[in-house]
Amino acid sequence: MSKRAPKLTRRLNPGAGPKYVKIYELLKYDIEQGRLPNARYLPPENRMAEEFGVSLGTVKKALAMLKAENYVQRRKGDGTWVSYTRASARDSRAIVVLMGDIAQSFHGEIYRGVQQVLSERGYKPILIDTRSSAERERECLVEYGPQVGGLLVVPADSNNNHAAYGSLLSDRTPFVFMDRFLRELNVDAVVADNVKGGYLATKHLLELGHRRIAVTGVRGSTSIMDRVEGYRSALAEFGVPFDEGLLSRAKETGYLAGYELAETAIAARPDVTAAFCLRDDAAWGCMQRLSELGVSVPGDVSLVGYDDNRDICDRLRPTLTTVRQPRAEVGSKAAEMLIARLERRTQDAPAVTKLPVEFVLRESTAKPRKSARKSARKRARGKHAPSR
C-alpha cells in the first residue's frame, strides 16, 4: 500500500450546501474515476483542511461519510487510505441509496434512518446524489443495478425511468421507493401519509374561518399530488367548492414557487386570505414576497407549510405552522423492508406503507380579519410592485 499522499489541487465549488458534503462528493468522484486509486493514502487531515480552506471538523465529517460507504479506511496513527474497488460480480451486501439532494436536511434525515438500519444489519450503503435528475437516476440504475443486492430510491420528479426499473424487476433485484413512488410500478414504497397531511393543514385553515385558500407547488410527484388530494378532501368536508384558479402551476419548486404564488394567487385575488404551501421552503418564498407587498402574515394572510424543516420553520418571523413528516422513520422502515426481501423473510405482495404525520401549530395562522377587504385592496394595488 502506497503511503505517498497526493496533493489535492481541486477547490470546492461555490454555492449552497454544506462544505463537508462537497468534499465528500469531490473525493468520491475522484476515487470512482481512479484519480485516487485503491490503496492510495489521502493527505493528512490537517493538510486537507488547509488545501480545501475549511476546518478540521469539516474534513473529518466528509471522511466519516466516505468510510461509512467503504470508499476509505481509517486507522488512528496510520492515516486514511482508499479502499474502493468496483465489483466485478454482484455484492449482495451492498445497497445503493439514490437521494435527490443530500445537501438538504430533509434527505439527510431520510438517509440517517437508512444508514442506521443497514449498518446494524451488516449491509454496506452506497450513497449517490442524483441532484433530482431523472437522467442521472436512470444512469445509476443501469450501472449499479447488476452489481448490488438492492436499492433504496427517492425518485426524481418528472420520472420516466420505468424501463430501467422494469429491468431490475426482471433481474430480481429488489428495490424500495422512499418519500414518493411511481404509481405505475407495483413495488414496495415507504412514504408519509401525505393525503392526511394535506387534509390536516387545510382543515386547520378552514376551522379558523378561511374559505379561499391558495395552494402552491403543484407538480407531478406522488407526495405533492397526495397533499393536494388531502386539500380537496378537507374543502369537500366543509362544503367549500374547489377552485382551480387557486392552484399554482409554477414551473419552479420550493422558494421560487412560493414567491410566485404570492404574485399569481394571493396579490391577484382579493378574496384569498390563506395559503397552503406544499413545502416549507415554498412558504418561505411566499412570506418573503408578501412582506415586500406590505401584506402581513398572519394578519392579512395565513400560511401553512409542509415538512417541518426546522432550519426554516423556527427562523421565519412569524414562525411557520406546518405538517411534520417522519423523515428518519421513512428511511429506516424502507431499509427494513428491503432487507426482508433480500433475506426472503417475506413473501407478501408489494405495498405502499404510509407513516403517520403530525400537524404543528406555530404563529403563521390566525382567523381572517373583518377588515380583509381593505387589506385585499391593498394587495391588489401592490401586485405589480417590482419583483426581486
C-alpha positions in Angstrom: 0.0 0.0 0.0 1.4 3.4 -1.1 1.7 5.9 1.7 2.6 8.7 -0.8 -0.3 11.1 -0.4 -1.3 13.1 -3.5 -1.7 16.9 -3.4 -5.4 17.8 -3.7 -5.3 20.8 -6.1 -9.0 21.0 -6.8 -11.1 23.5 -4.9 -14.7 23.4 -3.7 -17.4 24.6 -6.0 -19.2 27.8 -4.7 -22.8 27.7 -3.9 -25.3 26.4 -1.3 -24.8 23.2 0.6 -22.6 22.1 3.5 -18.8 22.1 2.7 -18.3 18.6 4.1 -20.8 17.3 1.6 -18.9 19.0 -1.3 -15.6 17.5 -0.1 -17.3 14.1 0.2 -18.7 14.3 -3.4 -15.4 15.5 -4.8 -13.3 12.8 -3.2 -15.9 10.1 -4.0 -15.8 11.1 -7.7 -12.1 11.1 -7.8 -12.0 7.6 -6.2 -14.6 6.2 -8.6 -12.8 7.7 -11.6 -9.4 6.2 -10.5 -7.7 9.6 -9.8 -7.3 8.3 -6.3 -6.6 4.6 -6.8 -7.2 1.8 -4.4 -4.7 1.5 -1.5 -3.5 5.1 -2.0 -3.2 7.2 1.2 -5.0 10.5 1.4 -3.2 13.6 2.7 -3.2 14.1 6.5 -6.5 15.7 7.7 -4.9 19.0 8.7 -3.3 19.3 5.2 -6.6 18.6 3.6 -8.3 21.2 5.7 -5.7 23.7 4.6 -6.0 22.8 0.9 -9.8 22.9 0.9 -9.9 26.1 3.1 -12.1 24.5 5.7 -12.0 23.5 9.3 -10.5 20.1 10.5 -14.0 19.1 11.7 -15.4 19.6 8.2 -12.8 17.3 6.8 -13.5 14.7 9.4 -17.2 14.7 8.6 -16.5 14.1 4.9 -14.1 11.3 5.6 -16.6 9.7 8.0 -19.2 9.6 5.2 -16.7 8.0 2.8 -15.7 5.4 5.4 -19.4 4.6 6.1 -19.7 3.7 2.4 -16.4 1.8 2.3 -14.6 4.2 0.0 -11.9 4.7 2.5 -10.5 3.1 5.6 -9.1 5.0 8.6 -6.8 3.9 11.4 -5.6 6.0 14.2 -1.9 6.8 13.9 -1.8 5.4 10.4 -4.0 7.8 8.3 -6.7 7.3 5.7 -6.4 5.3 2.5 -8.7 4.4 -0.4 -10.3 1.0 -0.1 -12.7 1.1 -3.1 -12.8 -1.5 -5.9 -15.6 -1.6 -8.4 -17.3 -5.0 -8.0 -16.9 -7.4 -11.0 -19.8 -9.5 -9.6 -22.9 -8.8 -7.6 -22.2 -7.8 -4.0 -25.3 -8.9 -2.1 -24.4 -6.9 1.0 -24.1 -3.6 -1.0 -27.2 -1.3 -1.1 -27.3 1.7 -3.4 -29.2 4.6 -1.9 -30.3 7.2 -4.5 -31.2 10.5 -3.0 -32.4 13.7 -4.7 -30.2 16.2 -2.9 -28.2 15.1 0.1 -27.3 18.7 1.0 -31.0 19.2 2.0 -31.7 18.4 5.7 -34.9 16.6 4.5 -33.0 14.0 2.5 -30.2 13.9 5.1 -32.7 12.8 7.7 -34.1 10.0 5.5 -30.5 8.8 4.9 -29.8 8.8 8.6 -32.6 6.3 9.1 -31.4 4.2 6.2 -27.8 4.1 7.3 -28.6 3.1 10.9 -30.6 0.1 9.9 -28.2 -1.1 7.1 -25.1 -0.7 9.3 -26.7 -2.6 12.2 -27.5 -5.5 9.9 -24.1 -5.7 8.2 -25.1 -4.1 4.9 -23.0 -1.5 3.0 -24.8 1.6 1.9 -23.6 3.3 -1.3 -25.0 6.9 -1.2 -25.4 8.6 -4.6 -26.8 12.1 -5.0 -28.8 12.2 -8.2 -29.3 16.0 -7.8 -33.0 15.3 -8.5 -32.1 14.4 -12.1 -34.2 11.7 -13.7 -31.4 11.1 -16.3 -28.8 10.7 -13.6 -31.1 8.4 -11.7 -31.5 6.2 -14.8 -27.8 6.0 -15.3 -27.3 4.8 -11.8 -30.0 2.2 -12.1 -28.4 0.7 -15.2 -24.8 0.9 -13.8 -25.3 -0.3 -10.3 -28.4 -2.5 -10.5 -26.5 -5.6 -11.7 -23.7 -5.2 -9.1 -25.6 -4.7 -5.8 -28.0 -6.6 -3.6 -30.8 -3.9 -3.8 -31.6 -0.3 -4.0 -33.4 2.4 -1.9 -34.6 5.3 -4.1 -36.1 8.7 -3.7 -37.3 9.0 -7.4 -36.8 12.3 -9.2 -39.8 14.4 -10.4 -40.9 14.0 -14.0 -39.7 10.5 -13.8 -39.9 8.3 -16.9 -37.4 5.5 -15.9 -40.0 2.7 -15.9 -37.9 0.6 -18.3 -34.9 0.8 -16.1 -36.9 -0.3 -13.1 -38.5 -3.0 -15.2 -35.0 -4.4 -15.9 -34.3 -4.5 -12.1 -37.6 -6.5 -11.6 -36.6 -8.9 -14.4 -33.2 -9.4 -12.8 -34.9 -10.0 -9.4 -33.0 -7.0 -7.9 -35.3 -5.7 -5.1 -35.8 -2.0 -4.6 -37.9 0.2 -2.3 -39.1 3.7 -3.0 -38.9 6.3 -0.3 -40.9 9.5 0.2 -42.6 9.2 -3.2 -43.1 6.4 -5.7 -44.2 5.6 -9.3 -47.8 4.7 -9.4 -47.4 2.5 -12.5 -45.0 0.1 -10.7 -46.3 -2.5 -8.2 -43.3 -2.3 -5.8 -42.6 -1.6 -2.2 -42.6 2.1 -1.1 -42.5 3.9 2.2 -44.0 7.4 2.4 -45.5 9.8 4.8 -49.3 9.9 4.8 -49.4 13.0 2.6 -53.2 12.8 2.0 -53.7 13.1 5.7 -51.1 15.8 6.0 -52.8 17.9 3.3 -56.1 17.3 4.9 -54.9 18.4 8.4 -53.3 21.6 7.0 -56.3 22.7 5.1 -58.8 21.7 7.9 -56.9 23.9 10.3 -57.3 26.9 8.0 -61.0 26.1 7.3 -61.6 25.8 11.1 -60.2 29.3 11.5 -62.7 30.6 9.0 -60.7 30.8 5.8 -62.6 29.8 2.6 -60.3 31.0 -0.2 -57.1 29.0 0.3 -54.4 29.2 -2.4 -52.0 26.2 -3.0 -48.5 26.3 -4.3 -46.0 23.9 -5.8 -48.4 21.6 -7.8 -46.1 19.3 -9.7 -46.0 15.6 -10.6 -44.6 13.7 -7.7 -46.9 11.5 -5.7 -46.1 13.2 -2.4 -47.2 16.6 -3.8 -50.3 15.3 -5.5 -51.4 13.4 -2.4 -51.2 16.6 -0.4 -53.4 18.3 -3.0 -55.9 15.4 -2.6 -56.0 16.0 1.1 -56.6 19.7 0.5 -59.5 18.9 -1.8 -60.9 16.4 0.8 -61.0 19.0 3.5 -62.7 21.5 1.3 -65.4 19.0 0.4 -65.9 18.1 4.1 -66.6 21.8 4.8 -68.7 22.3 1.8 -66.3 24.7 0.1 -66.2 24.4 -3.7 -62.8 23.5 -5.2 -61.4 26.5 -7.2 -58.9 25.5 -9.9 -57.7 29.1 -10.0 -56.3 28.8 -6.5 -53.8 26.1 -7.6 -50.4 27.4 -8.7 -48.9 25.8 -11.8 -45.4 27.3 -11.1 -42.6 25.8 -13.2 -40.3 26.3 -10.3 -40.3 24.4 -7.0 -39.5 25.4 -3.4 -38.8 29.0 -2.6 -39.5 30.4 -6.1 -42.8 28.6 -6.3 -43.9 30.2 -3.1 -42.6 33.6 -4.3 -44.7 33.2 -7.5 -47.8 32.1 -5.5 -47.8 35.4 -3.7 -47.9 37.2 -7.1 -50.4 35.0 -9.0 -52.9 33.7 -6.5 -52.7 36.0 -3.5 -52.0 39.6 -4.6 -54.1 39.0 -7.7 -57.1 37.5 -5.8 -58.6 39.9 -3.2 -60.7 37.1 -1.7 -57.7 34.9 -0.8 -56.9 35.0 3.0 -54.8 31.9 3.4 -52.3 29.7 1.5 -51.2 26.1 1.9 -47.7 25.8 0.7 -46.8 22.2 -0.1 -43.2 22.6 1.1 -41.7 24.8 3.9 -39.3 26.4 1.5 -42.3 27.4 -0.7 -43.9 29.0 2.4 -40.6 30.9 3.0 -40.7 32.3 -0.5 -44.4 33.2 -0.2 -43.8 35.0 3.1 -40.9 37.0 1.6 -42.9 38.3 -1.3 -45.9 39.1 0.8 -43.7 41.1 3.1 -42.4 43.0 0.0 -46.0 43.8 -0.9 -46.8 45.1 2.6 -49.1 42.1 3.3 -48.8 40.8 6.9 -48.7 37.2 8.0 -50.9 36.1 9.7 -52.8 39.4 9.9 -53.8 39.6 6.3 -52.9 36.1 5.0 -52.3 32.9 7.0 -49.7 30.4 5.8 -49.2 26.7 6.4 -46.1 24.8 5.2 -45.2 21.2 5.0 -42.2 19.1 6.1 -41.3 20.8 9.5 -37.9 21.9 8.2 -36.5 23.4 11.4 -33.9 25.4 9.6 -36.9 27.3 8.1 -39.8 27.0 10.5 -38.1 28.3 13.6 -36.2 31.1 11.8 -39.1 32.7 10.0 -41.0 35.5 11.6 -43.7 34.6 12.4 -42.7 31.0 12.9 -44.3 28.6 10.5 -47.3 26.4 11.1 -46.6 23.2 9.2 -47.0 19.4 8.9 -44.2 17.2 10.3 -43.1 14.2 8.3 -41.3 11.2 10.0 -38.2 11.5 7.8 -35.8 9.2 9.6 -38.6 6.7 10.1 -39.2 6.6 6.3 -35.6 5.7 5.7 -35.4 3.1 8.5 -38.7 1.4 7.5 -37.7 1.3 3.8 -34.3 -0.3 4.8 -36.1 -2.9 6.9 -38.5 -3.8 4.1 -35.6 -4.1 1.6 -33.7 -6.4 3.9 -36.8 -8.6 4.4 -36.9 -9.0 0.7 -33.2 -9.7 0.4 -33.3 -12.3 3.2 -36.6 -13.8 1.9 -38.3 -13.3 5.2 -41.4 -12.0 3.5 -43.4 -13.2 0.5 -46.1 -10.5 0.9 -47.3 -8.7 -2.1 -45.5 -5.3 -2.6 -47.3 -2.4 -0.9 -47.1 1.3 -0.2 -46.6 1.8 3.5 -47.9 5.2 4.8 -46.4 6.5 8.1 -48.3 9.0 10.2 -47.8 12.8 10.1 -48.2 15.4 12.7 -49.7 18.9 12.5 -47.5 21.5 14.2 -49.2 24.8 15.2 -46.9 27.9 15.3 -47.5 31.6 14.6 -48.2 32.0 10.9 -52.0 31.3 11.0 -54.9 33.2 12.5 -58.6 33.9 11.9 -59.3 36.2 8.9 -59.7 39.8 9.9 -63.0 41.5 9.4 -61.1 44.2 7.5 -60.0 41.6 5.0 -61.5 43.6 2.1 -59.4 46.6 3.0 -56.1 44.6 3.0 -57.3 42.8 -0.1 -57.5 46.1 -2.0 -54.0 46.9 -0.8 -52.8 43.6 -2.1 -54.5 44.2 -5.5 -52.8 47.6 -5.7 -49.4 46.2 -4.8 -49.4 43.2 -7.0 -47.5 45.0 -9.7 -44.7 46.0 -7.3 -41.3 45.2 -8.7 -40.2 41.6 -8.2 -36.8 40.8 -6.8 
